[in-house]
């Protein structure tokens, strides 16, 4: 369980939709199909600047790692390309059999690529180890409402929940906490290293991994015995090539050296590629957000600094919110591939509002330096305030450097701030940011599932994944309440109220909302099919 049982996704039961009873269904080409029943194309080569931290689901909670996991691991529930709705994947059915019991029946005869049986023991093992390991950089906090898992027979799994009718639980089973792992390969009490997973052939998704050079090259091979929702992969093999520099990735997709470029080309590159007749640019709905995290212990006047003062720390956060120019970032840095974000829940999700537009700056989204000066003066904060601001140059794309250089320039232009801007590569960054190394720092968020709650519970619960020492009992109460509110209108109002309260606290500073963008050779088919509101990139839909 989580460190604080009243924290992240704990003491909750989620509502907002009616009870789900997910019965047997099939994928695009049938849920029980095998390799011979699907069409196969030539090998696909995909490029990315994302990085893998761990292949073990218990040890990573980032887009680059989860993208690989989606190809190689089975899930109880999943969503078909073009949809964000959870449906049975390797499950035959899934439903609430009581308010606090969610029962899943597995398809019979499932196998891991190493020949071992894939059954209910693996499922129980997968969730038990997530909770036991509870890695600081893992997704175990998504399972805060899970009390226990039982496996009464080889094809039955019963999830016992702390509070009943948790309607986001099916979504959680499709999330980074949901991959099923082989109990004969993975450790029960520690994160398993990549080499052990590869050697053990612990795969049962649409693909297995044939060869693996971490953050250099992964060769995926179609798995003939996958019997899940997604159906057989359309290509026999896919190679994923990793780039340190997006410029090289752009050149190679133009030359045809790679077939698809996925995360992250610069906005300037995307704009120029739209005019290239040899490639196509596909854009899908975006749930991605970019924001600054404030560490309430170590930021200026934070709780563990030499001069702790909560009101002065809040005034600094407010003055930054008054000063930052989101539209300039969207237009000048990202050429319109991102939009200004004035709230904690992005536009398009039920309950999304824009309290930061009204509460900060000029009241219409533009900055207001005089308002920032007043906020600092009223709190007695001497200026200029020195800010140690950290960003990551590789995980969120090379434009992060331009983005944070622009933020530094905007803040310093006021004369109110001096910004020490520093960068760290992702593998170290992901560890250091949760160890209080950065007083304020960049993060991006790719939702685990398509519900406004996924932009609230992970960030603002007492035991949140940010590890930024923020806690507001009233916000926690509203978060817990919206999770158990069946009335859609009442739940929406609670979601709106949480955003308004967070706008006063400013534990994070939202900046931008982005779209999904993939660039591919004109001969490639299927790219657009995977750019949906599940935000999962499916290699299995690609062919040429």
N, C-alpha and C positions, 0 to 999 in steps of 0.2 A: 504494500500500500504506500501511499505518498507519505512524505515526511510529516505533513500536518494533515490529519484526516479532515479538517475543515477547510482545506485549501483547494488546490487545482482539481477541478472535476470531481470533488469529493462532497459527500453529504448532498448529493444531487439526484434528481430524477427529471429527465428532460421531457418537455412536451412541445406544444406548438403545432403538432400535426397529429392526426388520428393514429390509433394503434396500427402497427404494421404487421401483416401476416404474409411473409415472403414465401411463396410456394414455388414449386419447381418451374423453371423456365430455362430457355436456351439462349445461347449467344447468337451472334450474327450469322453463323453457319451451323448452329445447333450445339447444344451444351455437351453432348456426348460424342462429338466428332473426333476423328483422329487425323493424322497427317495426310493419309491418302485421300480424304474427302474434300480437302481444300486446295485451291490453286496455289502454286508456288512460283515465285519470280526469281530473278537473279539476285545476287547478294547486294545488300544495301550498305552504304558507308555513311555514318552520321557523325558530324562534328559538334563538339561542345566545349565551352570554357568552364563548365561546372566541375566540381571535384567530388570524389567519394571520400568520406571520412572512414566509415566502416561498412562492410556488407552485412554485418550482424544488425538486425533491426533493433536490438536492445541498446546499441551503442551509438546510434546516429539519429538525428532529427533534422535533416537538411534536404533540400530539393535534389542535389546531385546524387546522394546516396539512395533516396527513395525512388528516383527515376530508374535506377538499376534494379532495385528490389521489385518494382512493379513488373519487370520482365521475367524474373527468375523464381519468385516465390508464389505459392498459391495463397489465396484469400478465401475466407468463408463466404464473404459477400464482396461484390465488386460492382462496377458500373460499366455498361457497354459504351463503346465510342459513340459520341453524340448525345450522351445523357450523363446526368450526375446522380441519378436515382440508384440506391443500393438494391441489388438483386443477388440471388444465390449464385456463387461462383463454383467452388468445389462442393458447396452445400447442395442438398436436394431440396431442403426447405428450411425456413427460419421464422420463428414467431414467438411472441410472448405467450407462454403457457400459464403464467400467473403474473401479477403485477411486478414481482421481483425475480421472475425466472424467464430467461430468454433461451429457448431450446433450438438447437441446430441439429439437423440430420444430414450426415455426409453422404455423398454418392458412394456406392460400393466399389471395391476393387481399385482404389486409388494407389498409385505407386510413386515413390521418389525416383529420381534419375539413377540412383545407385542400386535400385532394385528393392529397397526396403518398403514395407507397407506404410502408406500414409493413412493414419486413422485417428480416432479420437484422442489417443494417448499423445500424439504429436500436438494436437490443438491445445489440450490442457497444459502440456509442457511449455508451449510457446507463450501463453499468457501468464502462467505461474512464474516463469523466469523473468519476464518483463518486470513484474512487480517486485520480485526478489532482488534483481540486479539494480533496478531503479537508478540507472546511470544518469549523471548530471546532464549529459548531452543526448540522452535518449528520450523516447516518447512515453515513458511509463505513466507520466502525469495524466495522459489522456484516459487512463483506466482508473481514475479516482473513484468512480462509482461501482467498481467491480469488487465484490466481497470474496467470491470463490468461484472455481470452475470444477465441475465434476464430469466424469466420462463413464456413465453407467454401462455402456456397451461400446463395441468397436466403431459404431457409426453415429453415436449420440453424444452430444455435448450440451451441458446445461450451465449457463452463466447465471450465478446468483448475484443480484444487485443490492446495494445498500438501501436505496430507495427505489420505489416502483415506477414502472411505465416510462423508463428513460428512453424517450423517442429519438435521441441522437445516438443511442448505442449502436443501431445498425450502421450509421455513418462511421462511428469509431472503428468498427470492424473492417472498414475499407481504408482506414487511415494508416499512418506510419506505425501505429501500435498493432496493426492487424496482420502482417505477414505470418504465415505458419512456417515453422522450421522443424527440421528433422531431429528427433530426440536422440538419435544414435550418433549425431555429429556435433551438435551444439552443446556447450557447457550449460549446466543448470544454474550456476551461480556466478558466472563472470562472462564478460563479452568475449566472443570467440573470434580469433583472428581470421583474416581473409584467406590465408593459405590453407588453413584447416577446412574451411567451407568449400573452397575450390577442390581440394584433394578428395573431400568426402562426397562430392557430386550431390550436394544437398539442395537440389533444385526440383521444382515441380510446377513451374509457371509455363507460359508459352515458349520460353527459351531456357536452355542451359548455358553455362559459360564454358566455352571450349578452351580459350586461352585468356590469360589475365595479366596485364602489367598495369599496376595501380596508377590511375590518373595519367596513363599513356595510351593504352589500347585495351579494349575488351572485344573478344570475338564471341558472339552469341550464336548458338545453334538451335534450330527449331526442335522442340521437345514433342515427340510423336505421341506420348501418353498423357498429354495435358487434356483433361476432360471438363474444363471449366466454361464459364459464361462466354469468354472471349472467342472461343473456337480456335482452330489451328491458325498459326501465323501464316501470312501470305508470302513470306520469303523464307527460304531454307536457312539463310544466315544473315546476320547483321553485324557489322563492325562499328564500334563506337571509338572515335578518335578524339583525344583530349588536346586542347590547345591552351597555351599560356597567353597567347596574344590573339585577340579576335580579328585583327587585321589579316593574319595568316589564314584564319578560317574563312574569312570573306573571299580572299583570293582563290582558295581551293574550291569553294563551291562555285565560283564563277568559271574556273577552268574545268570543272567537272571531276576534279580529283576526289571530292566527296559529293554525296548525293543530297544530303540535307544538313543545314546549319541550324542548330537548336540551342539557344542560350549560350552566350549572349553577344549578339552583334551590337555595335553602337547605333544610335539613332541616325547618325550621318550615313553609316554604311547601309542601313535599311532603306533610307531615302534614295540613295544612289542605285541600289539593287533593284528598286521598283522599275527603273528604266532599262534594265538589262533583259533582253529578249530570251536569253538562255536560261534564266531562272524565273521562278515565281515566288511571290511573297504572300504568305497566308497569315491572316490575323484573326485571332479568336478572342472570346470573352476573357477579361483579365480580373482575377481576384488578388493579384499581387499588390502588396503595398510596400512602400519604403518609408522609414521613419527613424527618428533618433530616440535612443533609450537613455533615461537619466538614472544613474545609480544613486539612490537616496542616502547611501552611507558615505560615498566618496566624492560626489559632485561638490562644487563650492558651497560651503556652509552645510554640508551633509552631516548626518548623525554621528559619523565617526571621524570627522575632521577635527582640527585643532579649535575651530570656532563654529560649533554646531548651532544652526539657527534655521528652523523650518520655514519661517516666514520669509527670510532672505533668500533661501534656496528656491522657494516658490516664485518669488519676484524675478529671479534670474530666468527661470523657465518661462514665465509669462512674458518677460521682455524679449526673449528669443522668439516666442510665438508671435509677438507683435512685429518683429523685424524681418523674419524670413519671407522671401517672395517666391511662393510656390509656382506661380504662373511663369515667372522668369526661368525657373528650373525646368519646367515642363516644355516651354517653347525653345529656349536657347540651348539647353543641354540635350534634351530628348526629342526635339523636333516633333512634338505632338504624339509620340508613341507612349507617353505618360501624360496623365491629367493631374491637375492640382487636387489634393485630398485635404478636406477640411474636417474630417472626423476620424473615428476609430474603426467604423464599419464602412467599407467602400460602397459607392453608389451601385445600385442594382440589387442589393440584398434587402430583404424585408426589414424595416425598422431603421434603415440608414438615415441619419440626419447630418447637418453640417454646423454643429455648435461652435467650432473654432473660427468659422467665418464671421459669425456675429460677435463673439466674445473677444477676439483679438484683432490687431491691425486696425484698419479703417472701418471695419464692420461689413466690408464687401469683398474681403479676400486679399486686399492689397496691404502692404506694410504700413506702419505708422510709427515713426521714430519718436515723436513727442510722447506718444502713449507709453512707449517702452521706457523712455527717460523717467516719466512720472512713476511707473511701477517700481523702478529701482530706487528712486529718490524717496518715495513714500515708505519703503521698507528699510531705508537707511543703508543701502548697499553702495559702497564707494566704487567709482568707475575710473578707468576701464576694468571690467571683470576679466580675469584670465580664465579661459576655457581650454581644457585639454580634451580635444575631440578626436576620436579614433574612427577610421573607416577601413573597409576591406577592398583591396584592388582587384581581386580575381573572382570571388564568388558571385558578386552581383553585376559583373560586367565591367569592362574597362572604363565606361563612362562614369563610374563611381568617383574616379579621380577628378573629373570635370565637375561633377555634382558637388562634391565637398569643397573643392576650390571656390566654387560659386557661393556656397553657404558661408565659407570663411570671409569672402569679400563682402557679402551682404551684411554680416554681423559687424565686421571691423569698420565698414564705411560709416556706421553710426557714431563711432567714437566711444561707444559704450562697452565694447568687448575687444580683447586681444585673444586670438585663437591660435593655439598650438595644435596644428593638424598633423596627425601621424597615421600611418597605415601598417597593417600586419596581414600576412597571407592567411587564408581561411583555416587551414589545418590547426595553426596555433591560435588564431583569432577566436575560433569557436570554443576553445578551452579557456582562454584568458578572460573573455568577456563575462563568463559566469563565475570567475574567481576574483571579482572585484578589482580587476586590473585597469578597467577603463571607467573614468567618472561619467563620461557620456560617449555614446558610440552609435554607429550605423547598424541597423538590421533591416532585412526585408522579410516578408512573410508570404508564404504560399499556403493557402488554407488546406487543412486536413480534410475538410468536408464542407459542403456548400450550405452553410447556415450562418447567420449573423453571430451566433454564440461562439463560433470558432475565432472570432476577432475580439471576444470579450473574456471568456473564461481563461484562455491560455495567458493573457496579458495582465489581467487585473485582479485575479484571485490572490488570496494571501500567499499561497505557495505556487507562484506563477513560474513559467519556464524562463522568464527573463532573469530571475534571480537578482532583481534590482532593489529588493528590500522595501517594496511598496506594499502597503496594506491599508485598506479603508473598510472598516466593518460594515458601513452602510452600503458601500458598493458590493461587498461580498454578499450581503443579505439580498440585494436586488438580483445579483447574478444567480444565486441559488433559487430565488423565487421564479425568475423567468424560465429556468430549466424545468420547472414542474407545473407551469401554467398551460393548461389545455386550451383556454380561450385565446384564439389568434389575436384578437384586438388587444386584450389585456397584456399578452406577451409582447406584442409590438410596442406598447406604451412603456413597458419595463425596459426594453432594449433602448428606446429613445432616452429614458431617464438615466440609464447607465452612462450613455454617451455624454449627456449634459453634466453629470457629476464628474466624469473623467476630464472633461474640458476645464473644470475648475482645478483639479489636482495636477493635471499634466505630468503623469508619470512617463508618458511617451509623447513625442511630438510628431504626428503624422505629416508627411510631406507629399507623397505622390501615389497615384494608383495607375498600374500599368496594364497593358494588353499582352496576350500571348502572341509571339511572332515566330514563324518558322520560314526559312528560305530553302527552296529545294530546286533541283534540276527539273526542267519541264517534263522529263520522261518519268519522273517519280509520281506514283499515285498514292492517295490515302493520307497525305499530310494534313489536309484541312479536317479530315474526319476525326482526328484525335484532339483538335483544339476546342475542347468543350468545357463546360462549367465544372467538370470533375477535376480539371487542372492536372490530369495525368497524361503523360505522353506515352502512347502505345506503339512500340516498335512493330508489333504484330500486324498493324494495318498497312504498313508500307510495302510497296512493290514497285517494280519497273519492268 
